[in-house]
Amino acid sequence: MSNIFSNARMIKLLIGKDWQLVKKSLAAYLAGGVLVIGLMGMATPLLFNTGAILMITLMIVIGARSAIELVINEKKDQTLAFVLSLPVTPQDYAWAKLGANLLLYLVPWLLLVLGMLAVIVSSPVYNGVIPLVVLVSVFILLSYCCYLATALLTYSEGYTTAVMIITNLLLNGFIIWLLRMPAIHLTLEAPTASWNSTSLGLLTGGITLIIIVLLGTAALQQRKTSFL
């Protein structure tokens, strides 16, 4: 990984290309996120829960579109062959793809999470739901990293879609599992966020898995000599 910055200008240009492709859709997603956050801010149980479901869906859609449009479709549309005909090495391309996808997902993901937390803190909603919201959001980020890794390493729409379906199913089970845990369930109506050993352990575990997936993806990409 010592040559990450050996062609920094080209990597920057490739990231900029991806940004141009998705900037309009990202703006639309963020506008939708603002509307959903406003819905959650009405603070009735029904509207807050509806907004939370819509927010989860929005986060998943942003990630899915990013992985398919910026990775899978680039090979299907023969754009990948053209890009690699430029003065760029496979490693430069790999780092540009990983960096662009992470940046273009992490920014809206972080803005949406912060927006939800701001609504919770500034409204009558119990602050005790904050750990649940953060843990579910981190799981969604982990899921995104998993199908991004699959897309980058296989360029297979079938495998990537399969990982998306599996992680979405696991998300439902993860939420149910959290709600059945006394350390989480019994603190949902607390006036303040209760970061106990259980919630902190889950948060640490989730972040650790994200780092492992990303480092593993980067290491495997570095070994590839061709992406065609």
Summary of the structure (lengths in Angstrom):
residues: 228
radius of gyration: 19.0
end to end distance: 21.2
largest distance: 58.3
contacts: 709
relative contact order: 0.13
helix: 82%
strand: 0%
